[in-house]
Amino acid sequence: MTSANAGQEEKNVWKVVRVVPENEEVNSVYLEGTDEKLAARKAGQFASIRLAGPEGWSEPHPFTISAAPEDALLRFSIKKEGAFTSSIPGLMPGDSVKVAGPLGVFCRGIDGKPEIVMIAGGVGITPFLSVLRHFRNGKAKNRVLLFWANKTISETFDMDEIRAMTRELDLTVVHCLSREDSVDGHFDAGTPRMLFEKGRISADILKRHGVKPGAAFYLCGPPPMMDSALKDLETLGVDPAAVEQEKFIWKK
């Protein structure tokens, strides 16, 4: 994947530690390196990455850092969509990756929000995983309600970790699965704060789980899903202008 010693003496070059498949489409790449700016990153920020090849560095592609800011390794959980992202599973330990960041202001100041509603579509969960890992590391007391929309349960990932965080944090997770025949079998009485709904995120589902104006709202996912969620929130009296948004367009 990487040309020999490509960019080895350049700045902002990190090394691949491992690549872990999360599901059929998403892979997490873990990187080690040193960068003062990235060490000072905030939860929810992103970075651009370039891969090394025979003809030099690729064009930069932006991805959210799914690791907590305190974690020593950078972690990017990347969905395969196009040539660049489909090459991620082929990375090998020791390969060079050029990282520029941190970038973005999504979730800025979230530590100070006592009540938080997160709404994610697909791999748009990644900034929220960064925040939740950060909250877990700091034993945060913020009350968090997370809605995660996917077609089927097979598209989710890090489920064991998320289940554990519903015990460690004041966190309730609602999975909205639009193409499951039934969601009853997914519920585990041992983790009563991980819940499942059949269908897309809707105003009815949001209301049923206690969404109302007054919380801090964060929304991340593909644009059509975000547009729909904003309308649902507005139906419940939430001002769309008050919702922090990060759009994920996956053709990378």
C-alpha positions as CSV (number, residue, x, y, z in Angstrom):
1,M,0.0,0.0,0.0
2,T,2.8,2.4,1.0
3,S,5.9,3.2,-1.0
4,A,9.1,2.5,0.9
5,N,9.9,5.2,3.5
6,A,7.3,7.5,1.9
7,G,7.3,10.8,3.7
8,Q,9.2,9.3,6.6
9,E,11.0,12.6,7.5
10,E,8.1,14.9,6.8
11,K,6.0,16.4,9.6
12,N,2.6,15.1,10.6
13,V,3.3,11.6,9.5
14,W,1.8,8.9,11.6
15,K,2.2,5.1,11.5
16,V,-0.5,2.5,11.2
17,V,-0.8,0.3,14.3
18,R,-3.7,-1.8,13.2
19,V,-6.9,-1.8,11.1
20,V,-10.0,-3.4,12.7
21,P,-13.1,-4.3,10.7
22,E,-16.2,-3.0,12.5
23,N,-18.8,-4.4,10.1
24,E,-18.9,-5.1,6.4
25,E,-18.5,-1.5,5.4
26,V,-16.7,0.3,8.3
27,N,-13.1,-0.2,9.3
28,S,-11.2,1.5,12.2
29,V,-7.6,2.5,11.6
30,Y,-5.4,3.2,14.6
31,L,-2.4,5.5,14.2
32,E,0.5,6.3,16.4
33,G,2.6,9.5,16.2
34,T,3.4,12.8,17.8
35,D,1.7,16.1,17.1
36,E,1.1,18.9,19.7
37,K,-2.0,20.2,17.9
38,L,-3.6,16.9,17.6
39,A,-2.8,16.1,21.2
40,A,-4.8,19.2,22.2
41,R,-7.8,18.3,20.1
42,K,-11.4,18.4,21.4
43,A,-13.9,15.6,21.2
44,G,-15.9,15.6,18.0
45,Q,-13.2,17.3,15.8
46,F,-11.9,15.8,12.5
47,A,-8.7,15.7,10.6
48,S,-7.6,15.2,7.0
49,I,-5.6,12.2,6.1
50,R,-3.4,11.4,3.1
51,L,-2.1,7.9,2.2
52,A,1.3,7.3,0.8
53,G,1.7,5.7,-2.6
54,P,4.2,5.1,-5.4
55,E,3.6,8.6,-6.7
56,G,3.6,10.4,-3.4
57,W,0.8,11.5,-1.1
58,S,-2.8,11.2,-2.0
59,E,-5.3,14.0,-1.9
60,P,-6.5,14.8,1.6
61,H,-9.7,13.3,2.8
62,P,-11.5,14.5,6.0
63,F,-12.7,12.1,8.7
64,T,-13.8,12.5,12.3
65,I,-11.4,11.3,15.0
66,S,-13.5,8.6,16.8
67,A,-11.0,8.2,19.7
68,A,-11.3,10.4,22.8
69,P,-8.9,13.4,23.0
70,E,-7.1,11.7,25.8
71,D,-6.3,8.5,23.9
72,A,-2.7,8.0,22.8
73,L,-3.6,6.5,19.5
74,L,-5.6,8.3,16.8
75,R,-8.6,6.3,15.6
76,F,-10.7,6.9,12.5
77,S,-13.7,4.7,11.8
78,I,-14.2,4.9,8.1
79,K,-17.0,3.7,5.8
80,K,-16.0,2.2,2.5
81,E,-17.5,4.5,-0.2
82,G,-15.3,5.1,-3.2
83,A,-11.7,4.3,-4.0
84,F,-9.9,6.1,-1.2
85,T,-12.1,4.7,1.7
86,S,-12.1,1.2,0.1
87,S,-8.3,1.2,0.4
88,I,-8.3,1.6,4.2
89,P,-8.7,-2.1,4.9
90,G,-5.5,-2.7,2.9
91,L,-3.3,-0.6,5.2
92,M,-0.7,-2.6,7.0
93,P,1.1,-2.0,10.4
94,G,3.9,0.5,9.8
95,D,2.4,2.2,6.8
96,S,2.6,5.9,6.7
97,V,-0.4,8.2,6.9
98,K,-0.2,12.0,6.9
99,V,-2.6,13.7,9.3
100,A,-3.5,17.4,9.4
101,G,-5.7,18.7,12.2
102,P,-7.6,19.0,14.4
103,L,-10.3,20.7,12.3
104,G,-13.9,21.8,12.9
105,V,-15.9,23.1,15.8
106,F,-18.6,20.4,16.1
107,C,-19.4,19.6,19.7
108,R,-17.4,22.6,21.0
109,G,-18.3,23.3,24.6
110,I,-20.3,20.1,25.0
111,D,-18.6,19.3,28.3
112,G,-20.6,22.2,29.9
113,K,-24.0,21.0,28.6
114,P,-25.8,19.3,31.4
115,E,-28.5,17.7,29.2
116,I,-27.5,16.5,25.7
117,V,-29.4,15.0,22.8
118,M,-27.3,13.4,20.0
119,I,-28.8,12.2,16.7
120,A,-26.6,10.1,14.4
121,G,-27.1,8.5,11.1
122,G,-24.8,5.6,10.2
123,V,-21.2,6.4,10.5
124,G,-22.2,9.8,11.6
125,I,-21.9,8.2,15.1
126,T,-18.2,8.8,15.1
127,P,-18.0,12.3,16.6
128,F,-20.4,11.1,19.3
129,L,-18.3,8.1,20.1
130,S,-15.4,10.5,20.6
131,V,-17.5,12.6,23.0
132,L,-18.8,9.6,24.9
133,R,-15.3,8.1,25.2
134,H,-14.1,11.5,26.5
135,F,-17.0,11.6,29.0
136,R,-16.2,8.0,30.2
137,N,-12.5,8.9,30.7
138,G,-13.5,11.9,32.8
139,K,-16.4,10.2,34.6
140,A,-18.7,13.0,33.3
141,K,-22.1,13.6,34.9
142,N,-23.8,15.0,31.7
143,R,-27.2,13.4,30.9
144,V,-27.0,12.1,27.3
145,L,-29.7,10.7,25.1
146,L,-28.3,9.2,21.8
147,F,-30.4,8.2,18.8
148,W,-28.6,6.1,16.2
149,A,-30.3,5.4,12.9
150,N,-29.2,2.4,10.8
151,K,-31.0,0.1,8.4
152,T,-30.2,-3.1,10.3
153,I,-28.4,-4.1,13.5
154,S,-25.5,-5.4,11.3
155,E,-24.6,-1.8,10.5
156,T,-23.9,-0.9,14.1
157,F,-20.5,-1.3,15.7
158,D,-18.8,-1.0,19.0
159,M,-22.0,-2.3,20.6
160,D,-20.3,-3.9,23.6
161,E,-18.5,-0.7,24.4
162,I,-21.7,1.4,24.0
163,R,-23.6,-1.1,26.2
164,A,-20.9,-0.7,28.9
165,M,-21.1,3.1,28.6
166,T,-24.8,3.0,29.3
167,R,-23.8,1.6,32.7
168,E,-20.8,3.9,33.3
169,L,-22.5,7.2,32.2
170,D,-25.9,8.9,32.5
171,L,-26.5,7.6,28.9
172,T,-29.5,6.2,27.2
173,V,-29.1,4.9,23.6
174,V,-32.0,4.4,21.2
175,H,-31.3,2.4,18.1
176,C,-33.7,3.2,15.2
177,L,-33.6,0.3,12.7
178,S,-35.5,1.0,9.5
179,R,-35.3,-2.4,7.8
180,E,-35.5,-4.9,10.6
181,D,-38.7,-7.0,10.7
182,S,-38.6,-6.9,14.5
183,V,-36.4,-5.3,17.1
184,D,-37.7,-7.2,20.1
185,G,-34.8,-9.7,20.1
186,H,-32.2,-7.1,20.4
187,F,-33.2,-5.8,23.9
188,D,-31.1,-7.1,26.8
189,A,-32.6,-6.7,30.3
190,G,-29.0,-6.4,31.6
191,T,-28.6,-3.1,29.8
192,P,-32.0,-1.5,30.1
193,R,-30.8,1.9,28.8
194,M,-30.0,0.5,25.4
195,L,-33.3,0.5,23.5
196,F,-34.5,-0.4,20.1
197,E,-37.1,1.1,17.8
198,K,-38.4,-0.3,14.5
199,G,-38.3,2.4,11.7
200,R,-36.7,5.6,11.0
201,I,-36.1,8.4,13.5
202,S,-39.4,10.3,13.8
203,A,-41.0,12.9,15.9
204,D,-43.1,10.2,17.7
205,I,-40.0,8.2,18.6
206,L,-38.1,11.3,19.8
207,K,-41.1,12.4,21.9
208,R,-41.6,9.0,23.4
209,H,-38.0,9.0,24.7
210,G,-38.3,12.4,26.3
211,V,-37.0,14.8,23.7
212,K,-38.2,18.4,24.3
213,P,-36.7,21.9,24.1
214,G,-34.1,22.9,26.6
215,A,-31.4,20.3,25.9
216,A,-28.3,20.9,23.8
217,F,-28.9,19.2,20.4
218,Y,-26.3,17.7,18.1
219,L,-27.0,16.1,14.7
220,C,-24.6,14.2,12.4
221,G,-25.3,12.0,9.4
222,P,-26.1,12.1,5.7
223,P,-27.9,15.3,4.6
224,P,-31.4,13.7,3.9
225,M,-31.5,12.1,7.3
226,M,-30.4,15.4,8.9
227,D,-33.1,17.4,7.1
228,S,-35.7,14.9,8.2
229,A,-34.5,15.0,11.9
230,L,-34.5,18.8,11.9
231,K,-38.2,18.8,10.8
232,D,-39.0,16.3,13.5
233,L,-37.3,18.4,16.2
234,E,-39.1,21.5,15.0
235,T,-42.4,19.6,15.4
236,L,-41.4,19.1,19.0
237,G,-40.7,22.8,19.5
238,V,-36.9,22.7,19.1
239,D,-35.5,25.6,17.0
240,P,-33.6,24.1,14.1
241,A,-31.1,27.0,14.3
242,A,-30.2,25.9,17.8
243,V,-29.1,22.4,16.6
244,E,-25.4,21.9,16.1
245,Q,-24.9,20.0,12.8
246,E,-22.1,18.1,11.1
247,K,-22.9,16.7,7.7
248,F,-21.4,13.4,6.6
249,I,-21.1,13.0,2.8
250,W,-19.5,9.6,2.3
251,K,-18.3,9.6,-1.3
252,K,-14.6,9.7,-0.5
